[in-house]
Amino acid sequence: MVITLDPDAPEETIEAVLREAAKYPRVQTKKYVFKGATQTLIEIHLVGDTVRVPTEPFEDLPGVRSVVRVSSRYRLIGRHDRGQQRFGFEYNGVRFDDEHVNVFAGLCAVDTPQHVELMMRALAEHGVVTTRMGAYKPRTSPYDFQGLGAECLPWVFELAGKYGIRVIAMEVTDARHIDEIRQALDQTGWPTGVMLQVGTRNAQNFELLKAIGRQQEFPVLYKRGMGITLEESLNACEYIAAEGNPRIVFCLRGVKSNLGDPHRNLVDFAHVPVVRRQTKLPVCIDPSHSVGRRYAGPEGILDIIHVTGQGLIAGATNVLVDFHPCPEKALCDGPQAMTLDQLPFFLEYVRRVRNTWQEVVALHREQLAARASHA
């Protein structure tokens, strides 16, 4: 059961809810604070044997907005009965929600300081303040490049500070990587921020998910598991939130299926509205790992770019995409990385598709208003 309070509900209301909940055995209470785009909501979750707990005593309390029996497993990340309230979070000056579009363009795997600097300089020239930089790389083969690890973190963070990059999406594969990132940021004076990325291979590494959830410094970019259901991936996000960190961006990256050939994965971006409907998580798309190659259509536009449009027109607001100054020299996923001269077109494409999405939403609302006026 989820009890949502009015934004300006006094402390007495919280105490009254807790007193009422204490009347029922085998019921525990947990308080959560969710920051939306326009207001902050407080929720009291009743967990346990709540079948026989009536809703009326809570609904009658002043300051209680709603009482919802939650049948969904997503107690924390679920949208429940929140209507059109927009949720999200801000981190290091960057907003992650349904309104602000962020492009995490960068290197799948960090290789040289020169390549990192070229990438960040190009982003800065176009006003982009988010990037992806892989320091820890789980690979299918034990003989493939596994990433530079902690040794590259100081100079990656210093370069990010030099070029005004505010958030770096960086995959971690072990809980100790969180400490290494924190130590490198301390060493360099925190010139940037890091969003911890859970890769598809660790989508159900529950001990890692718990460790990421227990820390409060870094938000999380969770990538859907390549071979598990959407529900299983969303439950993995619930693990993170249940440990105390609800600042999660959910990333669709394609699923493992030969039905998607010749693409690397079957593109699953039709699930963007599903995730937005079922949860309050901002949605990201990863077109690079979905397609896997720099294939182009008859007009010369890359499949990766077309696929990006599919996700954006469905309402995604974050894009995780591979670029590299010299893809032929990349140590990981070079064949799918776009080149820096393609960055301006890609960013303009993102802007125009997002504008189209906003126009479609406005048109829909106009039609709804017209129907209501004639009813």
C-alpha positions in Angstrom: 0.0 0.0 0.0 1.3 3.4 -1.0 0.1 6.5 0.9 1.0 9.8 -0.9 1.0 13.0 1.0 0.4 16.5 -0.2 3.7 18.4 -0.9 3.0 20.8 2.0 1.7 18.2 4.4 3.0 18.9 7.9 5.1 16.6 10.0 2.0 15.8 12.1 0.4 14.1 9.0 3.3 11.8 8.7 3.2 10.9 12.4 -0.6 10.3 12.1 -0.1 7.9 9.2 2.6 6.0 11.2 0.4 5.8 14.3 -2.5 4.4 12.2 -0.2 1.9 10.4 1.2 0.7 13.8 -2.3 -0.7 14.7 -1.9 -3.5 12.2 0.4 -6.4 13.0 3.0 -7.7 10.5 3.0 -4.4 8.7 6.1 -2.3 8.3 6.3 1.3 7.2 9.0 3.0 5.1 9.1 6.7 4.2 10.3 7.8 0.7 10.8 11.3 -0.8 10.4 11.7 -4.6 11.4 15.0 -6.2 9.4 15.8 -9.3 9.9 18.6 -11.9 7.5 21.0 -10.0 7.1 19.5 -6.5 8.4 17.1 -4.0 6.1 14.2 -2.8 6.4 12.2 0.3 5.2 8.6 0.3 4.7 6.2 3.2 4.8 2.6 2.0 3.1 -0.1 4.0 4.8 -3.4 3.5 3.8 -6.8 4.7 0.4 -8.3 5.4 -1.6 -5.3 4.1 -4.6 -7.2 2.6 -6.8 -6.5 5.6 -5.6 -3.0 6.2 -8.4 -0.6 5.2 -7.7 2.5 3.2 -10.4 4.7 4.7 -8.5 5.6 8.0 -5.6 6.9 5.9 -7.8 8.7 3.3 -9.6 10.6 6.1 -6.3 12.1 7.4 -5.7 15.8 6.4 -2.8 16.1 4.0 -3.2 12.7 2.5 -3.4 12.9 -1.3 -4.1 9.3 -2.2 -4.0 5.7 -0.9 -3.2 3.1 -3.5 -3.1 -0.7 -3.1 0.0 -1.7 -5.1 -0.5 -4.9 -7.1 2.6 -4.1 -9.1 6.0 -5.4 -7.9 7.5 -2.0 -8.6 6.7 -0.4 -5.3 9.4 2.3 -5.6 10.0 2.8 -9.3 6.4 2.3 -10.3 4.2 5.1 -11.5 1.1 3.8 -9.6 -1.7 6.4 -9.4 0.4 9.5 -9.9 -1.4 10.8 -12.9 0.5 13.3 -15.1 3.0 14.2 -12.3 6.5 14.3 -13.9 9.3 12.8 -12.0 13.1 12.9 -12.4 16.2 14.2 -10.7 19.0 16.6 -11.1 22.7 15.7 -10.8 25.6 18.0 -11.1 23.5 20.6 -12.9 22.0 18.2 -15.4 18.3 17.4 -15.3 17.1 13.8 -16.0 13.3 13.6 -16.6 10.7 13.5 -19.3 11.4 17.0 -20.6 15.2 17.4 -20.9 17.1 15.5 -23.6 20.7 14.4 -22.9 23.1 12.8 -25.3 25.8 10.6 -23.8 28.1 10.5 -26.8 31.5 9.1 -26.3 33.9 6.2 -26.2 32.7 2.8 -25.5 36.1 2.1 -24.1 38.7 4.6 -23.1 42.0 4.0 -24.9 44.3 7.1 -25.1 44.2 10.6 -23.6 44.4 12.0 -27.1 41.2 10.3 -28.2 39.4 11.2 -25.0 40.4 14.9 -25.4 39.3 15.0 -29.0 35.9 13.6 -28.1 35.4 15.9 -25.2 36.5 19.0 -27.2 34.0 18.1 -29.9 31.2 17.8 -27.4 32.1 21.1 -25.8 32.1 22.8 -29.2 28.4 21.7 -29.6 27.3 22.5 -26.0 27.0 18.9 -24.9 27.8 18.3 -21.2 27.2 14.5 -21.0 29.4 11.7 -22.3 30.1 8.0 -22.0 33.6 6.7 -21.1 34.2 3.1 -20.5 37.0 2.3 -18.1 35.8 -1.2 -17.0 34.7 -3.4 -19.9 33.2 -6.9 -19.5 33.8 -8.8 -22.7 32.5 -12.0 -24.1 36.1 -13.4 -24.6 38.6 -13.3 -21.8 41.3 -12.4 -24.3 39.5 -9.2 -25.5 40.4 -5.7 -24.1 39.0 -5.4 -20.7 39.4 -1.6 -20.2 42.2 0.5 -18.7 40.5 0.4 -15.3 41.4 2.8 -12.4 44.6 4.0 -14.0 42.7 6.1 -16.6 40.2 7.7 -14.2 42.3 10.7 -13.1 43.1 12.0 -16.5 39.6 11.2 -17.9 38.1 13.3 -15.0 40.6 16.1 -15.5 39.8 16.3 -19.2 36.1 16.3 -18.4 36.6 19.3 -16.1 38.7 21.1 -18.7 35.9 20.8 -21.3 32.9 21.4 -19.0 31.6 17.8 -19.1 29.2 17.5 -16.1 28.2 13.8 -16.2 30.1 10.8 -17.4 28.2 7.5 -17.8 30.7 4.8 -16.7 30.1 1.1 -16.4 31.1 -0.6 -13.2 31.3 -4.4 -13.0 32.3 -4.8 -9.3 31.5 -2.9 -6.1 35.2 -2.0 -5.7 34.9 0.1 -8.9 32.6 2.5 -7.1 35.4 3.2 -4.5 38.0 3.6 -7.3 35.8 6.2 -9.0 35.2 8.0 -5.8 38.9 8.0 -4.9 39.8 9.3 -8.4 37.3 12.1 -8.1 38.7 13.0 -4.7 42.2 13.0 -6.1 41.2 15.4 -9.0 38.9 17.7 -7.0 35.6 16.4 -8.4 35.9 18.2 -11.7 32.9 16.3 -13.1 30.1 13.9 -12.1 29.7 10.1 -12.8 26.6 8.1 -13.5 27.2 4.5 -12.6 26.3 2.3 -15.5 25.0 -1.2 -15.0 25.8 -3.1 -18.2 23.5 -5.7 -19.7 25.8 -8.6 -18.6 25.3 -7.5 -15.0 21.6 -6.9 -15.3 20.8 -9.5 -12.6 24.0 -9.3 -10.6 22.0 -8.7 -7.5 24.9 -8.1 -5.1 26.3 -5.4 -7.4 22.8 -3.9 -7.8 22.5 -3.7 -4.0 25.9 -2.1 -3.6 25.1 0.5 -6.2 21.8 1.2 -4.5 23.4 1.6 -1.1 25.6 4.5 -2.2 24.0 7.9 -2.5 26.6 9.9 -4.4 26.1 8.7 -7.9 22.9 8.2 -10.0 22.5 5.0 -12.0 22.1 4.2 -15.7 20.7 0.7 -15.8 20.8 -1.2 -19.2 18.2 -3.8 -19.8 19.4 -7.4 -19.8 20.1 -8.7 -23.3 18.3 -12.0 -22.7 15.7 -11.4 -20.0 12.2 -10.0 -19.9 11.4 -6.3 -19.4 9.8 -7.2 -16.1 12.9 -8.9 -14.9 15.0 -5.8 -15.8 12.6 -3.4 -14.1 12.7 -5.6 -10.9 16.4 -5.3 -11.0 15.9 -1.5 -10.9 13.6 -2.0 -7.9 16.6 -3.7 -6.2 18.6 -0.6 -6.6 15.8 1.7 -5.4 15.0 -0.6 -2.4 18.6 -0.1 -1.2 18.1 3.6 -1.1 19.0 5.1 -4.5 16.0 5.9 -6.6 17.9 8.1 -9.1 17.8 5.7 -12.0 17.7 6.1 -15.7 16.4 2.9 -17.5 18.2 2.2 -20.8 16.9 0.0 -23.6 19.7 -1.5 -25.7 18.2 -4.2 -27.8 17.7 -7.9 -26.9 19.5 -11.0 -28.0 17.7 -12.6 -30.9 18.7 -13.6 -34.4 15.4 -12.2 -35.4 17.1 -8.8 -35.5 19.8 -9.9 -38.0 21.8 -8.3 -39.6 21.6 -5.9 -36.6 23.6 -6.9 -33.6 20.4 -7.1 -31.5 16.6 -6.9 -32.0 15.8 -3.3 -31.3 13.4 -3.0 -28.4 12.6 0.7 -28.5 8.9 0.1 -28.8 9.1 -0.5 -25.1 9.9 3.2 -24.4 6.2 4.1 -23.8 5.8 0.9 -21.8 8.6 1.8 -19.4 7.3 5.3 -19.1 3.7 4.1 -18.4 4.7 1.5 -15.8 7.5 3.5 -14.0 8.6 7.0 -13.3 12.1 6.4 -14.5 13.6 8.5 -17.3 14.2 6.4 -20.4 17.4 6.1 -22.3 18.1 4.3 -25.6 21.4 2.8 -26.8 21.2 2.6 -30.6 24.9 1.7 -31.0 24.7 -1.7 -29.2 21.3 -2.3 -30.8 22.5 -2.0 -34.4 26.2 -2.8 -33.9 27.5 -1.6 -37.3 27.7 1.6 -39.3 25.2 0.3 -41.8 23.5 3.0 -44.0 20.2 3.1 -45.8 19.8 4.1 -49.5 19.9 7.8 -48.6 23.1 7.4 -46.7 21.8 7.9 -43.2 23.1 5.3 -40.7 20.8 2.7 -39.3 22.1 3.9 -35.8 20.6 7.3 -36.5 17.3 5.9 -37.8 17.0 3.7 -34.7 17.7 6.8 -32.5 14.7 8.5 -34.1 12.5 5.5 -33.2 13.4 5.8 -29.6 13.0 9.6 -29.4 9.7 9.7 -31.2 8.4 7.2 -28.6 9.4 9.6 -25.8 12.9 8.7 -24.7 14.9 11.6 -23.4 18.4 10.1 -23.1 20.7 8.7 -25.8 23.8 6.6 -25.1 25.7 6.4 -28.3 29.2 5.5 -29.4 31.6 8.0 -31.1 35.3 7.7 -31.6 37.8 10.0 -33.3 39.4 7.0 -35.1 37.0 4.0 -35.0 39.5 1.8 -36.8 41.8 2.2 -33.8 39.2 1.7 -31.2 39.9 -1.2 -28.7 36.2 -2.0 -28.3 33.2 -1.8 -30.6 34.9 0.3 -33.3 32.7 -1.0 -36.1 29.6 0.7 -34.5 31.2 3.9 -33.4 30.3 7.1 -35.4 33.0 9.6 -36.3 33.3 13.1 -34.9 32.4 14.7 -38.3 29.0 13.0 -37.9 28.4 14.5 -34.5 26.8 17.8 -35.7 24.3 16.0 -38.0 23.5 13.5 -35.2 22.8 16.3 -32.6 20.6 18.2 -35.1 18.7 15.1 -35.9 18.1 14.5 -32.2 16.8 18.0 -31.8 14.4 17.8 -34.8 13.0 14.5 -33.8 12.4 15.7 -30.3 10.7 18.8 -31.6 8.4 16.5 -33.7 7.6 14.5 -30.6 6.6 17.6 -28.8 4.4 18.8 -31.7 2.7 15.4 -31.8 2.0 15.5 -28.0 0.6 19.1 -28.3 -1.6 18.0 -31.2 -2.9 15.1 -29.2 -3.7 17.3 -26.2 -5.5 19.8 -28.5 -7.7 17.0 -29.8 -8.5 15.8 -26.3 -9.5 19.3 -25.3 -11.7 19.7 -28.4 -13.5 16.4 -27.6 -14.0 17.5 -24.0 -15.5 20.8 -25.1 -18.0 19.1 -27.4 -19.0 16.5 -24.8 
